[in-house]
Structure formats: structure tokens, C-alpha cells
């Protein structure tokens, strides 16, 4: 007989169940149709570490959960570089 164990996920110490905005990893801008768009990569707490949220004009475009500070820095730099390559500054 096969028994299964409930999955356990290591959670961040001090997690209180509420995401808290930490700040922005970066902000970039782009002119489109005569108006300026702003993209912001926001950093918020997450039960597994941190979450990066890329928002353009306030609309969520993508997000990624990062387990370490190094991963936060690597991912945010990758996203910023990709946006600059697409004409954002």
C-alpha cells in the first residue's frame, strides 16, 4: 500500500500572510503615441522569499518568485536589460 505525505513548502521566516511592498528594483520609460509610458519592477514579500512584479502603466505584465536576494538581483537585471534592448530607457 502506497501512502503519500502532504507536501511541505519551506516558507519565509516572519511571514504574516500579507505581501508587503519593499520598493522598486527599477523604473524605465518609453514614448508611445505621444504619451510617456512607465514600467516599474516592484519588489514585494512572498511566503517563499520575494516576488518581482513587472507593471507597465500600472498593469501587471509578469511576475516571478525569487528565493534569494541574488536571484532578485539577477532576474531584475535581466528584465531591465531586455526592456532597454526594446527601446525603454
C-alpha positions as CSV (number, residue, x, y, z in Angstrom):
1,X,0.0,0.0,0.0
2,X,1.4,3.4,-1.0
3,X,0.9,6.3,1.3
4,X,1.5,9.9,0.4
5,X,2.8,12.6,2.7
6,X,1.4,16.1,2.5
7,X,3.7,18.4,0.6
8,X,5.6,20.8,2.8
9,X,7.0,24.0,1.5
10,X,9.6,25.9,3.4
11,X,8.3,29.4,4.0
12,X,10.0,32.7,4.8
13,X,10.6,33.3,8.4
14,X,8.4,36.1,9.8
15,X,5.8,35.7,7.0
16,X,2.5,37.1,8.3
17,X,0.3,36.2,5.4
18,X,0.3,39.6,3.8
19,X,2.5,40.7,0.9
20,X,4.4,43.9,1.7
21,X,5.8,46.3,-0.9
22,X,9.5,46.6,-0.4
23,X,10.3,49.1,-3.2
24,X,11.1,49.2,-6.9
25,X,14.0,47.3,-8.4
26,X,13.9,49.7,-11.4
27,X,11.8,52.0,-13.5
28,X,12.1,52.7,-17.2
29,X,10.2,54.9,-19.6
30,X,9.1,54.9,-23.3
31,X,7.3,57.3,-25.5
32,X,4.3,55.8,-27.3
33,X,1.8,57.6,-29.4
34,X,2.7,61.0,-27.9
35,X,2.5,59.9,-24.3
36,X,5.1,58.6,-21.8
37,X,4.7,55.0,-20.5
38,X,6.3,53.9,-17.3
39,X,7.3,50.4,-16.4
40,X,8.2,49.5,-12.8
41,X,9.7,46.3,-11.5
42,X,8.2,46.2,-8.0
43,X,9.6,44.0,-5.2
44,X,7.2,42.6,-2.6
45,X,7.5,40.0,0.1
46,X,6.3,36.5,-0.6
47,X,5.9,33.4,1.6
48,X,8.8,31.7,-0.3
49,X,11.1,34.8,-0.4
50,X,10.3,37.8,-2.6
51,X,8.2,38.4,-5.7
52,X,9.2,40.7,-8.6
53,X,6.3,42.2,-10.4
54,X,6.7,44.0,-13.7
55,X,4.0,46.5,-14.3
56,X,3.5,48.8,-17.3
57,X,1.2,51.7,-16.8
58,X,0.0,50.0,-13.7
59,X,-0.9,46.8,-15.4
60,X,0.8,43.6,-14.3
61,X,2.8,42.1,-17.2
62,X,4.8,39.3,-15.5
63,X,5.9,38.2,-12.1
64,X,8.4,35.8,-10.6
65,X,9.0,34.5,-7.1
66,X,12.7,34.6,-6.1
67,X,14.1,32.5,-3.2
68,X,17.2,34.6,-2.6
69,X,18.5,38.1,-2.8
70,X,20.9,37.1,-5.5
71,X,18.0,35.7,-7.6
72,X,16.2,39.0,-7.1
73,X,19.2,41.0,-8.4
74,X,19.8,38.6,-11.4
75,X,16.2,38.5,-12.6
76,X,15.6,42.2,-12.2
77,X,18.8,43.0,-14.2
78,X,17.7,40.5,-16.9
79,X,14.3,42.1,-17.2
80,X,15.7,45.7,-17.2
81,X,18.3,44.7,-19.9
82,X,15.6,43.2,-22.1
83,X,13.5,46.3,-21.8
84,X,16.3,48.6,-22.7
85,X,17.0,46.5,-25.7
86,X,13.4,47.1,-26.7
87,X,13.7,50.9,-26.6
88,X,12.9,51.6,-22.9
89,X,15.2,54.0,-21.1
